[in-house]
Structure formats: C-alpha cells, structure tokens
C-alpha cells in the first residue's frame, strides 16, 4: 500500500521542483530553444497541474512518469523571453495550490519565482568540482634559487625580507615577507593534489609584483620570476641596497624582474605547470586583478624603474604627458611626482585604473584576458578580484565585464569566469558577465554563523545565527532576493577559509581578535576539531564547488590577514583531518547526488541542520549535523528525497567528539521514516543507492 491516503488532501511536502537537470531539460537552455520543465507531486493526489509564466501565461502540464509514491508532470515549450520566470499551480479537489521556489504560498511575491537565464551556459566541468586555492609564496618552495633576498629591494618604504624558517608565522608586515613558495613547488605537489582528489586549482596572483600577495600587479604580461625561473642574475655588493632609498638602483632586483630571459623562462614554467596539471585531470584558474594595478607598474612607475630602461617612457606619476596618464584619475595637476591618483581603499600601492578614460586600457586588459587562456598557457579561467569595483560607475562595470566575458569565451569557451564580490551579485549573474561567484553570502557566512557563531574575520560574534537552522536556510536559499538565478550557485566557490579571512579552524575557538592582539599561538588554542569536521562534511555535501584553502585539510590555523597566510605544514600535517578530507572528496566525486543533485531541507530543530541531496532514480544522501552538547533523538520522513519507503541507508561516516567512524550499521527506513540518535557535536552522512545504478564519477 502506498504511503499516501488518496482520500485526503494532497501532501504539499510531496511537491518538488528545481532547476537541476532532473526538473529542467536541458539544464542550460538557450533563448528560442525547446525546454521541458517538470514538477513532482504525490501519486494520485492532484487533478491537474499548470506552469505559470511571468507574463501570466498558464501552460497545462501532463503526467509523464509515476512510481509507488510520486507522479511527475511535465510541459514542453519554446522559450521566447529572457529571463524565464515561473511557478506552478496545482489543482486538487477544487482547491488551487501555488507552489513556488519557497514552497506553497498564498501570495506569490517576486522572490518566489524560479529564475532561469536562457543562454547562461557555464563550463560543465566547473559544476560541483572540487577546487583548491593556493597562496603561492606559502605553499611549497620548489626552487630556492629564485627566492626573494633580504634587502633585494624596498617595498612600502622598507626593505623586503626573506624568511628562512618555513614554520614561522607571518608578522603584521607579511606583505613584504617572502618564504620562497613558487610554481615549481606547485608542480612538485600536483601528485599530492591529485591524490587528495582536487579537480581545479585556483592560484592567488602569479604575475610580476613586488609584494608577497601580488595583488599590486607590476606587469600583466609575465609571471613573476620569483615564482618562476631566474636564469640571469646579478649579484650586488653586500649592503648596496641598504645604502639606497630607491629601487632605481636595486640592480639585482631590476635584473631579476626585467631581464627578458627571466620573464620568458617564468612564462614557460607556468605553461609547463598547466600541462602537468591537465595531465592529472586538474584545471588551473588564474587571479585577475584588473580594478587596480600596482604602483610599481610601468604605467604609474612610482619607483621610476621603467623610465630608465632603453625603451622606457615616463610613468603617469612623473608626467602628465605620459602615454599612460589617461589610465589613472588624478585630483590635481601637481607633476612631477603627482601622488594625487585614486587608489583602491586609498592604498597608494594599489592605484585604481580609469577605464572610462582610455579605450586603449580596456583593449589591453581584454587582450590579457585572452592571452592566458590561449596556447601556450591554456589556463582554465579567471577569478576576478573585487570585480564589482572596476570602473567608476555600475553601468560601465557591466559593459566592461560583458566585453571581457565575450573576449575570453571566444578563445576558450569552457573557461570559467568567477568573481569576488561581497555585495549583491544578481545583476552580474544574468548571463554574459560572470559565470559564478566566490560564495561568501550564501555559504561561508551562514556556515560560519551556524557552526561557530562567529563572523568570518574572527573580529565579532553573531550569536543570532549560532545553531539556528531557520537563519541558515533563510541565508543560503536567498529567499528575499528577486531575480537571483539558481544555476550560478551550483558552481560557486564554496570556501570555509581563504586569504582574506581567518582560518575556519581558528573560528571554532570563538576568540575575538587578530594575531596582533592575541598572538599567533592563540589561533590554535581551544579549537574544536569536531566542529571543523562538521564544516568539512557540510562543504563536501553542499551544492556548488567545494574549495579548500591550502592547509585547511592539514589542520592549519590562523587569524585574519596576514596570519591566515601561514605556510603549508609539510611533514606536520594532521593526518586524520587530511584522510577525512580525502575520504569525503572521493565520495563527492563519485556521487551524482552530491555533485549535481537536488537539495531538500529535512526536519530540524535548534542546533540541528538536516538536508538531503538526491538525483532521481540514482542516489540520495542524507546529511545530519548536531552542534548541541547533548544527544538528539532524530526522526524524519526521507521519502521526499525519493528514498524508497522500505530500505536501508548506508552510514558512510559519523564524526563526533570521539573522532571519525566509517564502518557503521545501516540505518533502516520504515514507511519512509528514519529514526536515530545524533551524538553531541556530530555529523552523519547516510546514502541510498539504486540497485540498478552503475558506478560512475558523478558527472
């Protein structure tokens, strides 16, 4: 007998649809193409179903498939308008139910509609891919001959410093400290990344730059030889640079970063890195810092480095007649040495580029966008730094990113373009600008609030979100945002930590402050590894592209910038945490449900987060998190995740205060229900697989 009693009203919990491939076919439709949209309802419970389009058109849907519990209705039609916005009306026993993205609603508001952008077609490889972020100087030193030397040049008024102790935490002046990590080091660790299960590497900036973070680009045309190869060097007399107050006379530095042989060798090394990565099935994403350049760049030439070269020209800081003067906006005509240029956040080493004033500048950056995704370099996409800040108006910003998108996709259609933006990104995700975003708003922040009650810099608490599942779901499902498409979030970069925020492991100690006030040792005092494991379980089972910040998998801690940029602890890794990551990544990569499946909220309560990921007819995974300090008796009807009424679920893992267990008894499903006890501070992953499902990689 079916779970459903056909004599009663329909069960709204049985209603389901989304924009994954199971309910929208094709998953990335084009304008003026045929599309099929599906809706699931309880079997025998409804009289008719309609698709309601934004122009008030009602399309009658027809039953196309049934099983013992559900019936699927579908309608096929041509898309003639963009965007495609819709909800469903379901008729049963003379009553009408409006089923929307937020569930059954009496009044349908703009944020309730499903929102599909015809023509939005991101690279298939990026959806659900496991990514890994590398801050190159702190990852692995594969070539000590290219290390920055103490006193080699001056940066922000002081000599740079080579740090010889790999394990020493960065100081507050970490931007002028260099540990020697380089691209050769990345190449040497590609086997490690492959074994971990990484499918794409995102490199923090690698182009020529005087800082360790390299967000102040000195030359977009070349890889920094300190990350690449130094084949021609020039030794300076001891103390020569210390006697100079300017980099114009830093001869060893100038040779290293301007000699064509060094630049060419470094570019070739990057091309070799990409080839080696591709041979292991790993993509490579570059960091594009285009809102601003660096004060060392020949365009501004604040150090007067380039004007003294044989073909040198004066930079914009030295002369208002410089060929690059139009690239910047100056507030006063105070040449020479005009320091009144606009800078990002008023940081003088980050001069803001004035695109509206120079079509030549626009074309140059578009060429750079094409160059590095083309042979011989063949990078797989761009991460765009502070992308919404580029230009001086939002209208220009949109026009530029449309040009950039077109330029890159013309030469590399499967390149990914993902943007950093801390504010509302809806307007850039309507097709033809950004493929997706770094997911602060819908992942990093709500996960941090729910599991730790901290904000992502460790500088304040957010007790309102701590352990509150309603607040979590309100945030991650963007329920108050009109015109937010679902699709870009299915390949968004979901990070727990990165180079701008405290390490997630440090957030678990709930200390408020920075390394400057608390000390670097405090970053690992009182941390809760069980909470870290809960976060990783959530990250690896959530929709989007789980992205590991180098060292998170090894137990690296750190307060916010620059303490979050510690070196990878080679030989001192937390092996249990590393194995835990490897285990979960393997599950994710072979799981059609976790990689591209639907997501469904399950019943929860304070301190409990519960959801299912499922791919119709193939697999369903149930994720249960209990952050409470007491055990919780948990019961839920998992039938709605299309798990059979009578079956058993594999318990793939349980993490709690005692550690991780992977060999556990199966959990029975009876009449569509599961019942089990969630240990204190635990996470549980359950799975049902169709007996006819052949093994695959989740793609």
C-alpha positions in Angstrom: 0.0 0.0 0.0 1.3 3.5 -0.9 2.3 5.8 1.9 -0.4 8.2 0.6 -4.0 8.1 1.6 -5.8 9.1 -1.6 -8.9 10.2 0.3 -7.2 13.1 2.0 -5.9 16.4 0.7 -2.6 16.4 -1.2 0.6 16.5 0.8 2.4 19.7 0.0 5.6 18.1 1.2 5.4 15.9 -1.9 5.5 18.9 -4.2 9.0 19.4 -5.6 10.8 21.1 -8.5 14.1 22.9 -9.0 16.4 23.9 -11.9 18.7 20.9 -11.9 18.7 18.6 -14.9 16.1 16.3 -13.4 13.5 19.1 -13.5 14.8 21.4 -16.2 15.9 19.9 -19.5 18.2 21.0 -20.9 19.7 22.3 -17.7 21.3 25.3 -19.5 18.6 26.2 -22.1 19.1 28.8 -24.9 16.7 31.5 -25.9 14.3 30.3 -28.6 15.0 26.7 -27.8 12.6 24.0 -26.5 12.7 23.3 -22.8 10.9 20.8 -20.6 10.0 21.7 -17.0 8.9 19.0 -14.6 7.0 19.0 -11.3 6.7 16.2 -8.8 3.5 15.6 -6.8 2.1 12.8 -4.7 0.8 9.9 -6.7 -3.0 10.2 -7.3 -3.3 13.3 -5.2 -3.9 16.0 -7.8 -6.3 16.7 -10.6 -4.2 18.9 -12.8 -1.0 21.0 -12.8 -0.1 24.2 -14.6 3.1 26.1 -15.2 2.6 29.8 -14.6 4.9 32.1 -16.6 5.8 35.7 -15.6 3.6 37.1 -18.4 0.6 35.4 -16.8 0.5 32.6 -19.3 -0.7 29.2 -18.0 0.7 26.1 -19.6 -1.1 22.8 -18.9 1.2 20.0 -17.7 0.8 16.3 -18.4 1.7 13.3 -16.3 4.8 11.6 -17.8 6.0 9.2 -15.1 5.0 7.6 -11.8 6.4 5.3 -9.1 4.7 3.9 -6.0 4.7 7.3 -4.3 5.0 10.2 -6.8 3.9 11.4 -10.2 5.9 13.7 -12.4 4.1 16.2 -14.6 5.9 18.0 -17.5 5.3 20.6 -20.1 7.5 21.3 -23.1 7.6 24.7 -24.9 9.8 27.2 -26.6 11.5 29.9 -24.6 10.7 33.2 -26.2 11.6 35.7 -23.4 14.6 36.1 -21.1 14.7 35.6 -18.2 12.4 32.7 -17.8 10.4 33.1 -14.6 7.8 30.7 -13.4 5.9 28.9 -10.6 3.3 26.1 -10.5 -0.4 26.0 -9.8 -1.7 22.6 -8.6 -5.4 21.8 -8.6 -6.9 19.1 -6.3 -10.4 18.7 -5.1 -11.4 22.1 -6.3 -8.6 23.8 -4.4 -5.6 25.6 -6.0 -2.1 25.4 -4.5 0.6 27.9 -5.7 3.9 26.1 -5.5 7.0 28.3 -5.7 10.7 28.3 -5.1 9.9 28.9 -1.4 7.2 26.2 -1.2 3.4 26.6 -1.2 2.4 30.3 -1.0 -0.9 32.0 -0.7 0.5 35.2 -2.3 3.3 34.9 -4.8 6.0 37.6 -4.5 8.8 38.4 -7.0 11.3 36.5 -4.9 9.2 33.3 -5.1 9.6 32.7 -8.8 12.1 30.3 -10.2 14.5 32.3 -12.3 16.3 30.8 -15.4 18.5 32.8 -17.7 18.4 31.4 -21.3 21.8 31.4 -22.8 23.6 31.1 -19.5 25.9 28.2 -20.3 28.8 27.8 -17.8 31.6 25.2 -18.3 30.2 21.8 -17.4 33.5 20.8 -15.6 33.1 23.5 -13.0 29.7 22.4 -11.7 30.3 20.7 -8.4 34.1 20.4 -9.0 36.4 20.1 -6.0 38.8 23.1 -6.1 41.9 24.0 -4.1 43.2 27.6 -3.5 47.0 28.2 -3.3 48.7 31.3 -2.0 51.8 30.5 -3.9 54.5 32.1 -1.6 53.4 30.0 1.3 52.6 26.6 -0.3 55.9 24.9 -1.3 59.4 26.1 -2.1 60.5 24.1 -5.1 63.3 26.3 -6.3 65.4 28.2 -3.8 67.4 30.0 -6.5 64.5 32.3 -7.2 63.8 33.3 -3.6 63.5 37.0 -2.8 66.6 38.0 -0.8 66.5 40.2 2.3 67.1 43.8 1.2 66.9 42.9 -2.5 64.5 45.9 -2.9 62.3 48.2 -0.9 58.5 47.8 -0.6 56.3 50.4 1.1 59.3 52.2 2.4 61.2 49.3 4.0 63.5 46.5 2.7 61.8 43.2 1.9 62.8 40.2 4.0 63.4 36.6 3.2 62.0 34.3 5.9 64.3 31.2 6.3 62.2 29.5 8.9 59.4 27.9 6.9 57.2 27.3 10.0 57.5 30.9 11.4 54.0 32.6 11.3 53.8 35.9 9.2 54.3 39.1 11.0 51.9 42.1 10.7 54.1 43.2 7.7 53.7 39.8 6.0 53.2 41.6 2.6 57.0 42.3 2.5 58.0 38.9 3.9 58.8 36.1 1.4 59.0 32.4 2.3 60.0 31.2 -1.2 57.0 29.3 -2.4 56.8 29.1 -6.2 55.4 27.5 -9.2 58.0 24.7 -9.2 56.7 23.9 -5.7 53.2 23.7 -7.0 54.3 21.3 -9.8 56.1 19.1 -7.3 52.9 18.9 -5.2 50.5 18.1 -8.1 50.6 14.4 -7.3 49.6 15.3 -3.7 46.7 17.3 -5.1 45.6 14.6 -7.5 45.7 12.0 -4.6 43.6 14.4 -2.5 41.0 14.4 -5.3 41.4 18.0 -6.4 39.9 18.8 -9.8 40.8 22.5 -10.2 43.5 24.8 -8.6 42.9 28.5 -8.1 46.2 30.3 -7.8 46.4 33.7 -6.0 48.1 36.2 -8.3 51.3 34.9 -10.0 52.0 37.9 -12.3 55.0 40.2 -11.6 54.5 42.1 -8.4 56.7 43.4 -5.5 54.5 42.1 -2.7 54.1 38.5 -1.3 50.3 38.7 -2.0 50.8 40.1 -5.5 47.5 42.0 -5.7 49.6 45.0 -6.9 50.4 43.9 -10.4 53.6 45.2 -11.8 53.3 43.5 -15.2 50.3 41.6 -16.5 52.3 40.2 -19.4 54.7 38.0 -17.3 54.8 35.5 -14.4 56.9 36.9 -11.6 60.4 35.3 -11.8 60.5 35.0 -8.0 57.7 32.4 -8.7 59.2 31.3 -11.9 62.8 31.0 -13.2 65.8 33.3 -12.7 68.2 32.3 -15.4 70.1 35.6 -15.4 71.1 37.1 -12.0 73.3 39.9 -10.9 75.0 39.9 -7.6 75.2 43.2 -5.7 78.0 44.2 -3.3 76.9 43.5 0.3 74.9 46.3 1.7 74.5 48.1 -1.6 70.7 48.2 -1.5 70.7 49.2 2.2 72.5 52.4 1.2 69.9 53.3 -1.3 66.4 54.8 -0.6 65.0 54.0 -4.0 64.6 50.9 -6.2 66.1 52.7 -9.2 69.5 51.4 -8.1 68.4 47.9 -6.9 70.4 46.3 -9.7 69.9 42.7 -8.7 66.2 43.2 -8.3 65.9 45.0 -11.7 67.8 42.3 -13.4 65.7 39.6 -11.9 62.3 41.2 -12.8 63.0 42.9 -16.1 65.5 40.8 -18.0 63.7 39.2 -20.9 65.3 35.8 -20.4 63.9 35.6 -16.8 60.4 36.7 -17.9 60.3 34.3 -20.8 61.6 31.4 -18.7 59.0 32.1 -16.0 56.2 32.2 -18.5 57.3 28.9 -19.9 57.3 27.4 -16.4 53.7 28.4 -16.0 52.8 26.8 -19.3 54.5 23.7 -18.1 52.6 23.8 -14.8 49.3 23.9 -16.7 50.4 21.0 -18.9 51.3 18.9 -15.9 48.1 19.8 -14.1 46.0 18.9 -17.1 47.8 15.5 -17.4 46.4 14.8 -13.9 42.9 16.0 -14.7 43.4 19.2 -12.8 42.3 22.6 -14.1 44.1 25.9 -13.4 42.4 29.2 -12.6 44.2 32.5 -12.6 43.6 35.5 -10.4 42.9 38.6 -12.4 43.5 41.9 -10.5 42.0 44.4 -13.0 40.3 47.0 -10.8 43.8 48.4 -9.9 47.4 47.7 -10.8 50.4 48.3 -8.6 52.4 51.5 -8.1 55.5 49.6 -9.5 53.7 49.1 -12.8 55.3 50.9 -15.7 52.0 52.8 -16.2 52.4 54.7 -13.0 56.1 53.9 -12.4 56.1 55.2 -8.9 59.6 53.8 -8.4 60.9 55.3 -11.7 62.2 51.8 -12.7 60.9 51.6 -16.2 61.7 55.2 -17.4 65.4 54.5 -17.1 65.2 51.4 -19.4 66.5 51.8 -23.0 62.9 52.0 -24.4 61.5 53.5 -21.3 58.8 56.2 -21.0 57.9 58.3 -18.1 55.1 56.9 -16.0 51.9 58.8 -15.1 53.2 59.8 -11.7 56.2 61.6 -13.2 54.5 63.4 -16.1 51.0 64.5 -17.1 52.2 63.9 -20.7 53.0 60.2 -20.1 51.3 57.9 -22.6 49.7 56.2 -19.5 48.4 59.4 -17.8 44.9 58.7 -19.0 45.0 55.3 -17.2 44.6 57.0 -13.8 42.4 59.7 -12.3 44.4 62.5 -10.6 42.7 65.0 -8.4 45.4 67.7 -9.0 47.9 68.7 -11.7 50.9 68.5 -9.5 53.5 67.0 -11.7 56.2 65.8 -11.4 55.7 63.2 -8.6 52.0 63.5 -8.7 50.7 61.4 -5.8 47.0 62.5 -6.1 45.9 59.5 -8.1 42.8 57.5 -6.9 43.8 54.3 -5.2 41.7 51.3 -4.1 40.7 51.9 -0.4 43.3 54.8 -0.6 46.2 52.4 -0.5 48.9 54.1 -2.5 50.4 50.8 -3.8 47.1 50.0 -5.5 46.3 52.7 -8.0 42.8 52.4 -9.4 42.6 52.1 -13.2 40.5 54.7 -15.1 38.9 52.6 -17.8 36.3 55.1 -18.8 39.1 57.5 -19.8 41.0 55.1 -22.0 39.8 52.6 -24.6 43.4 51.7 -25.1 43.5 50.4 -21.5 40.2 48.5 -22.0 41.6 46.7 -25.1 44.8 45.9 -23.3 43.1 44.2 -20.4 40.8 42.3 -22.8 43.9 41.1 -24.6 45.4 39.9 -21.3 42.2 38.1 -20.5 42.5 36.2 -23.8 46.3 35.7 -23.7 46.5 33.5 -20.6 43.6 31.1 -21.5 45.1 30.7 -25.0 48.1 28.5 -26.1 50.7 28.0 -24.9 49.4 28.9 -21.4 45.9 27.4 -21.6 44.7 28.4 -18.2 41.1 27.3 -17.5 39.6 30.6 -16.4 39.8 33.7 -14.3 38.9 34.6 -10.7 38.2 38.4 -10.8 39.4 40.4 -7.8 36.9 42.9 -6.4 35.1 42.6 -9.7 32.2 44.9 -8.8 34.6 47.8 -8.1 36.1 48.0 -11.6 35.4 51.4 -13.2 33.7 54.4 -11.8 30.0 53.5 -12.5 28.0 50.3 -12.3 26.8 50.8 -15.9 30.4 50.9 -17.2 31.3 48.0 -15.0 28.6 45.8 -16.6 29.6 46.9 -20.1 33.3 46.0 -19.4 32.6 42.6 -18.0 30.4 41.8 -20.9 33.3 42.6 -23.2 35.7 40.6 -21.1 33.3 37.6 -21.0 33.0 37.6 -24.8 36.7 38.1 -25.3 37.6 35.1 -23.1 34.9 32.8 -24.3 35.7 33.4 -27.9 39.1 31.8 -27.5 38.2 29.4 -24.7 34.5 28.6 -24.5 35.0 26.2 -21.5 36.9 28.8 -19.4 35.2 29.7 -16.1 34.8 33.3 -15.0 34.1 33.7 -11.3 34.1 36.9 -9.4 34.8 38.1 -6.0 32.0 40.3 -4.7 30.9 41.0 -1.1 27.6 42.6 -2.1 24.6 41.5 -4.1 25.7 39.9 -7.3 22.3 39.3 -9.0 22.8 41.9 -11.8 26.1 40.3 -12.9 24.7 36.7 -13.0 22.1 37.2 -15.7 24.3 35.8 -18.4 27.2 37.1 -20.3 29.2 38.7 -17.5 30.2 36.3 -14.6 29.6 32.6 -14.6 29.5 32.5 -10.8 30.9 34.0 -7.6 33.1 33.3 -4.6 30.3 32.3 -2.3 30.6 34.4 0.8 27.0 35.4 1.1 25.3 32.0 0.6 28.0 29.7 2.0 31.0 30.9 4.0 29.0 33.4 6.2 25.9 31.2 7.0 28.0 28.1 7.6 30.3 30.1 10.0 27.4 31.7 11.8 25.6 28.3 12.3 28.6 26.3 13.4 30.6 28.8 15.4 28.5 32.0 15.9 31.5 34.0 14.6 31.9 36.3 11.6 34.4 35.3 9.0 37.3 37.6 10.2 37.0 36.4 13.9 36.5 40.0 14.9 33.0 39.7 16.2 30.3 37.1 17.1 26.9 36.6 15.6 25.0 34.8 18.3 21.7 35.3 16.4 22.8 32.8 13.8 24.5 30.3 16.1 22.8 27.0 15.8 19.7 28.5 14.2 18.6 26.4 11.2 15.9 28.8 10.1 18.5 31.6 9.9 20.8 29.3 8.0 18.2 28.3 5.4 17.0 31.8 5.0 20.5 32.9 4.1 21.6 30.0 1.8 18.4 29.9 -0.2 18.5 33.7 -0.9 14.8 33.8 -0.2 14.4 37.6 -0.2 16.3 38.1 -3.5 14.3 38.7 -6.6 15.8 37.7 -9.9 18.5 35.5 -8.4 19.1 32.5 -10.7 19.8 29.2 -9.0 22.2 28.0 -11.7 25.3 30.1 -10.8 25.3 28.8 -7.2 25.7 25.3 -8.5 29.3 26.1 -9.5 30.0 28.8 -6.9 33.3 28.7 -5.0 32.3 27.4 -1.5 35.1 28.1 0.9 35.4 27.8 4.6 38.6 29.9 4.7 40.7 31.9 2.3 43.5 34.5 2.1 41.2 37.4 3.3 39.6 35.8 6.3 40.5 33.9 9.4 41.0 30.1 9.1 37.8 28.2 9.9 39.6 26.0 12.4 40.6 29.2 14.3 36.9 30.4 14.2 36.0 27.2 16.2 37.7 28.6 19.3 35.4 31.6 19.2 38.1 34.0 20.1 37.5 37.6 19.0 40.5 39.5 17.7 43.6 39.3 15.5 47.1 37.9 15.8 48.4 41.4 16.6 46.4 41.5 19.8 46.0 37.8 20.8 49.3 36.4 19.5 49.7 33.8 16.8 49.7 30.9 19.2 46.1 31.7 20.2 44.9 30.8 16.7 45.1 27.1 17.6 44.2 27.4 21.3 40.9 25.8 22.2 40.0 24.8 18.7 37.3 22.2 18.2 38.2 19.7 15.6 34.8 18.1 15.8 33.3 21.4 14.6 35.9 21.6 11.8 34.9 18.2 10.6 31.2 19.2 10.7 32.1 22.1 8.5 34.0 20.0 6.0 31.1 17.5 5.9 28.8 20.3 5.1 31.2 21.8 2.5 31.7 18.5 0.6 27.9 17.7 0.5 26.6 21.1 -0.4 25.6 22.3 -3.8 28.4 24.2 -5.6 32.2 23.8 -5.9 33.8 23.0 -2.5 37.1 24.9 -2.4 39.8 24.0 0.1 42.1 26.8 1.1 45.6 25.3 1.1 46.4 23.8 4.5 42.8 23.7 5.8 42.9 20.0 5.1 46.1 19.7 7.2 44.9 21.5 10.3 46.4 24.9 9.6 45.1 27.7 11.8 45.4 31.5 11.6 43.6 34.7 12.4 42.7 37.1 9.6 45.2 38.6 7.1 48.1 38.2 7.3 48.0 35.3 9.8 45.8 33.3 7.6 48.7 33.1 5.1 50.9 30.7 7.1 53.0 28.1 5.2 51.7 24.7 4.5 52.9 22.4 7.3 54.6 19.7 5.1 55.6 16.8 7.3 53.5 18.1 10.2 50.0 17.6 8.8 47.1 16.5 10.9 46.9 13.1 9.1 43.4 12.3 10.5 42.0 15.5 9.1 43.8 15.0 5.8 42.4 11.5 5.5 38.9 12.8 6.4 39.1 15.3 3.5 40.4 12.6 1.1 37.5 10.3 2.1 34.8 12.9 1.7 36.2 14.1 -1.6 36.2 10.6 -3.0 32.6 10.2 -2.0 31.6 13.5 -3.6 33.4 12.8 -6.9 31.6 9.5 -7.4 28.2 10.8 -6.2 25.7 12.0 -8.8 23.6 13.3 -5.9 26.3 15.4 -4.3 27.8 16.7 -7.5 24.7 17.8 -9.4 21.7 16.7 -7.4 18.7 18.5 -5.9 18.8 19.7 -2.3 15.9 19.3 0.2 15.6 20.7 3.7 14.7 18.0 6.2 13.1 18.5 9.6 15.3 20.2 12.2 15.4 22.0 15.5 17.7 24.3 17.4 21.3 23.2 16.9 20.4 20.6 14.2 20.9 21.0 10.5 19.4 18.3 8.2 19.2 18.1 4.5 19.2 15.6 1.6 20.8 15.7 -1.8 19.3 13.4 -4.4 19.5 12.5 -8.1 16.3 11.0 -9.4 16.4 7.2 -9.7 20.1 7.1 -8.9 21.1 8.1 -5.4 20.2 10.1 -2.3 22.4 11.3 0.5 21.2 12.5 3.9 23.4 14.8 6.0 22.7 15.4 9.7 24.6 17.8 11.9 24.1 18.3 15.6 26.0 21.1 17.2 24.4 20.7 20.6 26.4 19.4 23.6 23.7 16.7 24.2 22.5 13.8 22.1 19.4 14.4 20.0 16.8 11.9 19.0 16.2 12.5 15.4 13.3 11.3 13.2 12.4 12.4 9.7 10.5 11.3 6.7 13.1 10.8 4.0 10.6 9.6 1.4 10.6 13.2 -0.1 14.2 12.7 -1.0 13.0 9.9 -3.3 14.3 7.2 -0.9 12.1 4.0 -1.0 9.6 3.5 1.8 11.2 0.3 2.9 15.0 0.1 2.6 18.3 0.6 4.4 20.7 3.5 4.2 24.5 3.1 4.3 26.1 5.1 7.1 29.1 6.3 5.3 30.6 8.2 8.2 30.0 9.7 11.6 32.1 12.4 13.2 31.8 13.5 16.8 33.9 14.3 19.8 35.5 10.8 19.7 36.7 11.2 16.1 35.6 9.7 12.8 34.0 6.3 12.2 33.3 4.9 8.7 32.2 1.3 9.4 28.8 1.7 11.0 25.5 -0.2 11.0 23.0 0.6 8.3 20.0 2.8 9.2 16.6 1.2 8.4 13.9 3.2 6.5 10.4 2.1 7.6 7.3 3.5 6.0 9.5 6.3 4.6 10.9 7.3 8.0 14.3 7.1 9.7 15.0 7.3 13.4 18.4 7.5 15.0 20.3 9.3 17.8 22.7 12.1 16.8 25.6 12.2 19.3 26.7 15.5 20.7 28.6 17.7 18.2 28.3 15.2 15.5 27.9 14.9 11.7 26.4 11.9 9.9 26.3 11.0 6.2 23.8 8.4 5.0 23.4 7.1 1.5 20.8 5.2 -0.6 21.9 4.0 -4.0 19.6 2.5 -6.6 20.4 -1.2 -7.1 20.4 -0.6 -10.9 22.7 2.4 -10.7 26.0 1.7 -12.4 29.1 3.2 -10.8 30.3 6.5 -12.2 32.1 9.7 -11.3 29.0 11.7 -10.6 29.3 13.6 -13.9 
